[in-house]
């Protein structure tokens, strides 16, 4: 198992890191979703094309590229629709004639697709509730998995699409979506491609969590070195050192599971990603809570980055059922 990045992968990491460093710091990270202009700029840099399959005109980047990009997004606490728009919806529509017009726009950052689940498909019409859909207010189209497991593409401008705005805990906007006889096009998606898309989406989420954990640890260590109590920095107190050491252990264990999930053979990736989700989803939230407690009362406010990061981690750790769903899948 080769843990070293290639020259090209290192260039991608450095490019994304520089792009985000120009836009986010401790005072701005996790304060709101990435602006449409910045999202489009990432598309112009070729980042979305890198993560798009070759059959859809992309560069066919794999799990390692997904990990690299997503971890940097998590480290900067950039709130984006990367996991579901690019990795789930983008791969599902790849090579589907019904969705051909969306692929190029998605790669360029000019269009946004959202993933929804629910409803029944009868006579080429979709009816029923999809519940809360991330980025559902801004989505120009929806990839929908019906209750029967059929995958559909629905144009967001269809008169049968009903959306009600919902603000999520991290400040991003979602939508409560209902389909009232919305016209839908069936998507032909092989089971292997569907499994791969889900695995890469899960990998992206845990990579974002690992990036956020690294930022939380850095912020916390820096804070306890500066904060003085009884005439000395609280970092000199053994109990604080032990808590920071525990946070570091959680981060390194999570990073190891992330690396394993990205580097294993393709046929083992679904299980490896599920195992990573089962652990990282829980310890990321524990680490965020520890960081807030070590910052004191101000840690829960918007004034300090750790409070905003906690809310972002809370959302990411619960996506797609979080650690509970992952452990249930492993036990099945």
C-alpha positions in Angstrom: 0.0 0.0 0.0 1.7 3.2 -1.2 1.0 6.1 1.2 2.9 8.7 -0.9 1.2 11.1 -3.2 2.3 11.3 -6.8 3.6 14.6 -8.2 0.2 15.2 -9.9 -1.7 14.5 -6.7 0.5 16.8 -4.7 -0.1 19.5 -7.2 -3.9 19.1 -6.9 -3.6 19.2 -3.1 -1.5 22.4 -3.2 -3.7 24.1 -5.7 -6.9 23.5 -3.6 -5.1 24.5 -0.4 -3.9 27.8 -2.0 -7.3 28.5 -3.4 -9.0 28.0 -0.1 -6.3 29.8 1.9 -7.0 33.0 -0.2 -10.7 32.8 0.9 -10.9 31.4 4.4 -9.2 32.0 7.7 -10.2 31.6 11.4 -12.6 34.5 11.1 -14.4 33.4 8.0 -14.4 29.6 7.9 -17.7 27.8 8.2 -19.6 31.2 8.2 -21.7 30.2 5.2 -21.8 28.2 2.0 -19.1 28.9 -0.6 -20.2 31.6 -3.0 -21.4 30.7 -6.5 -18.4 32.6 -7.9 -15.9 30.6 -5.9 -17.7 27.4 -6.8 -17.5 28.3 -10.5 -13.8 29.2 -10.1 -13.2 25.7 -8.8 -14.9 24.3 -11.9 -12.7 26.6 -14.1 -9.6 25.2 -12.4 -10.7 21.7 -13.6 -11.3 20.3 -10.1 -14.8 18.9 -10.9 -13.6 17.5 -14.2 -10.8 15.7 -12.3 -13.4 14.0 -10.2 -15.8 13.1 -13.1 -15.7 9.8 -14.9 -14.1 9.6 -18.3 -17.3 8.5 -20.0 -18.8 11.8 -19.0 -15.9 13.8 -20.4 -14.0 14.1 -17.1 -10.5 13.0 -16.2 -11.5 10.0 -14.2 -10.0 10.8 -10.8 -10.4 8.1 -8.2 -10.6 7.6 -4.5 -7.2 9.2 -3.7 -8.1 12.4 -5.6 -11.5 12.4 -3.8 -9.7 12.1 -0.4 -7.2 14.8 -1.2 -9.8 17.4 -2.4 -12.3 16.7 0.3 -9.8 16.8 3.2 -8.6 20.2 2.0 -12.2 21.4 1.9 -12.8 20.1 5.4 -9.6 21.7 6.7 -10.7 25.1 5.4 -14.3 24.4 6.6 -15.6 25.3 3.1 -19.3 24.5 3.0 -19.8 23.0 -0.5 -22.1 20.5 -2.2 -19.1 18.5 -3.4 -20.0 15.1 -2.0 -23.5 14.8 -3.3 -23.5 17.1 -6.4 -20.2 16.0 -7.9 -19.5 12.5 -6.6 -23.0 11.1 -6.2 -25.1 12.9 -8.8 -22.2 13.5 -11.2 -21.3 9.8 -11.3 -24.9 8.6 -11.6 -25.7 10.8 -14.6 -22.3 9.9 -16.3 -23.0 8.3 -19.6 -26.8 8.6 -19.3 -28.3 10.2 -22.5 -31.1 11.6 -20.4 -28.7 13.7 -18.4 -26.1 14.6 -21.0 -26.9 18.3 -20.9 -26.1 18.5 -17.2 -22.7 16.8 -17.2 -20.7 19.7 -18.8 -22.4 22.4 -16.8 -21.8 20.4 -13.6 -18.1 20.1 -14.3 -17.8 23.8 -15.0 -19.6 24.7 -11.8 -22.5 26.4 -13.7 -25.2 24.0 -12.5 -25.9 22.2 -9.3 -27.6 18.9 -8.9 -29.0 17.6 -5.6 -29.8 14.0 -4.4 -33.2 13.2 -3.1 -34.8 10.1 -1.8 -38.5 9.2 -1.8 -41.7 9.2 -3.8 -43.3 6.8 -6.3 -42.8 6.8 -10.1 -46.0 6.1 -12.0 -46.8 6.9 -15.7 -43.5 8.9 -16.1 -44.6 11.1 -13.1 -43.0 11.3 -9.7 -45.2 11.9 -6.7 -44.4 12.0 -3.0 -42.2 13.7 -0.4 -38.4 13.6 -0.5 -38.0 15.2 2.9 -35.1 17.6 3.5 -32.7 17.7 0.6 -29.3 19.3 1.0 -28.8 22.2 -1.5 -32.3 21.6 -2.6 -33.1 25.3 -3.0 -30.3 26.0 -5.4 -30.5 22.7 -7.4 -31.3 23.0 -11.0 -32.1 19.3 -11.2 -32.6 16.4 -8.8 -31.3 12.8 -8.9 -34.0 10.9 -7.1 -34.0 7.4 -5.7 -37.7 6.4 -5.3 -39.0 4.2 -2.6 -38.9 1.3 -5.0 -35.2 1.9 -5.7 -35.6 3.4 -9.2 -33.2 6.3 -10.1 -34.8 9.3 -11.8 -33.7 12.7 -13.1 -36.1 15.6 -12.4 -35.7 19.1 -13.8 -35.9 21.6 -10.9 -38.0 23.9 -13.0 -40.8 21.4 -13.4 -44.1 22.7 -12.2 -44.5 19.6 -10.0 -41.5 20.4 -7.9 -42.4 22.0 -4.6 -39.6 23.4 -2.3 -39.7 25.0 1.1 -36.4 26.5 2.4 -34.9 24.9 5.5 -31.7 26.3 7.2 -29.4 23.5 8.5 -27.3 23.6 11.7 -24.2 24.7 9.8 -26.0 27.7 8.3 -26.3 26.2 4.8 -29.7 26.1 3.0 -31.6 23.0 2.3 -35.2 22.4 1.0 -38.1 20.4 2.1 -38.9 18.9 -1.3 -42.2 17.4 -2.6 -43.0 16.1 -6.0 -46.5 16.6 -7.3 -46.7 14.6 -10.5 -43.3 16.0 -11.6 -42.1 14.7 -15.0 -39.1 12.4 -14.5 -36.7 10.5 -16.7 -35.4 7.1 -15.6 -31.7 6.7 -15.3 -29.9 3.5 -16.3 -27.3 3.0 -13.6 -25.4 -0.4 -13.1 -25.4 -1.7 -9.6 -21.6 -1.5 -9.5 -21.6 2.2 -10.5 -24.2 3.0 -7.9 -22.2 1.3 -5.2 -19.0 3.1 -6.3 -20.8 6.5 -6.3 -22.1 5.9 -2.7 -18.6 4.7 -1.6 -16.9 7.8 -3.0 -19.6 10.1 -1.5 -19.0 8.5 1.9 -15.3 8.8 1.5 -15.6 12.5 0.7 -17.7 13.0 3.8 -15.2 11.3 6.2 -12.3 13.1 4.5 -14.0 16.4 5.2 -14.5 15.3 8.8 -10.8 14.4 9.1 -9.8 17.8 7.7 -12.2 19.6 10.1 -10.7 17.5 13.0 -7.2 18.6 12.0 -8.3 22.3 12.1 -10.0 21.9 15.4 -6.9 20.4 17.0 -4.7 23.1 15.6 -7.0 25.8 16.9 -7.3 24.2 20.3 -3.6 23.6 20.8 -2.9 27.2 19.8 -5.5 28.5 22.2 -4.4 26.5 25.3 -0.8 27.7 24.7 -2.0 31.3 24.8 -4.6 31.1 27.5 -3.2 31.8 31.0 -4.5 30.7 34.3 -2.8 30.9 37.7 0.1 32.7 36.0 0.9 30.0 33.5 -0.5 28.8 30.1 -3.2 26.1 30.6 -1.3 23.9 28.2 1.1 23.3 31.0 -1.6 21.6 33.1 -1.4 17.8 32.8 -5.2 17.3 32.5 -5.2 19.7 29.4 -2.3 17.9 27.9 -4.1 14.6 28.3 -7.2 15.9 26.6 -5.2 17.3 23.7 -3.3 14.0 23.4 -6.7 12.1 23.2 -7.8 14.5 20.5 -4.6 13.8 18.6 -5.1 10.1 18.9 -8.7 10.4 17.6 -7.4 12.4 14.6 -4.6 9.9 13.7 -6.8 6.9 14.1 -9.4 8.6 11.8 -6.7 9.5 9.3 -5.5 5.9 9.2 -9.0 4.6 8.5 -9.4 7.3 5.8 -6.2 6.3 4.1 -7.1 2.7 4.2 -10.5 3.4 2.6 -8.9 5.4 -0.2 -6.1 3.0 -0.9 -7.7 -0.5 -0.7 -8.6 -2.5 -3.8 -11.8 -1.3 -5.5 -13.8 -4.4 -4.5 -13.1 -3.8 -0.8 -13.8 0.0 -0.8 -17.4 -0.1 0.2 -16.7 -2.0 3.3 -13.6 0.1 4.1 -15.5 3.3 3.7 -18.4 1.9 5.9 -15.9 1.0 8.6 -14.3 4.5 8.4 -17.8 6.1 8.7 -18.6 3.9 11.7 -15.7 5.3 13.6 -15.0 8.7 12.3 -18.6 9.9 12.4 -18.6 9.5 16.2 -15.1 10.6 17.2 -15.2 13.7 15.0 -18.1 15.0 17.1 -16.3 14.0 20.3 -13.2 15.9 19.2 -15.3 18.9 18.3 -17.0 18.9 21.7 -13.6 18.6 23.5 -12.3 21.6 21.5 -15.3 23.7 22.5 -15.0 22.7 26.2 -11.3 23.6 26.2 -12.1 27.0 24.7 -14.7 27.6 27.5 -18.0 29.4 27.1 -16.9 31.4 24.0 -16.4 28.1 22.2 -20.1 27.7 21.5 -20.4 31.2 19.9 -20.0 32.4 16.4 -17.2 34.6 17.5 -14.7 31.7 17.6 -14.2 29.3 14.7 -14.6 26.2 16.9 -18.2 26.9 17.5 -18.9 27.1 13.8 -16.8 24.0 13.2 -18.8 22.1 15.8 -22.0 22.8 13.9 -20.4 21.8 10.6 -19.1 18.5 12.2 -22.5 17.9 13.7 -24.1 18.0 10.2 -21.4 15.9 8.4 -21.3 13.3 11.1 -25.0 12.6 10.7 -25.3 12.5 6.9 -26.6 9.3 5.4 -27.3 7.9 8.8 -23.9 8.6 10.3 -22.0 6.1 12.4 -25.2 4.3 13.5 -26.2 3.4 9.9 -22.6 2.4 9.1 -22.3 0.1 12.1 -25.7 -1.5 11.2 -24.4 -2.1 7.6 -21.3 -3.7 8.9 -23.3 -6.0 11.2 -25.8 -7.0 8.5 
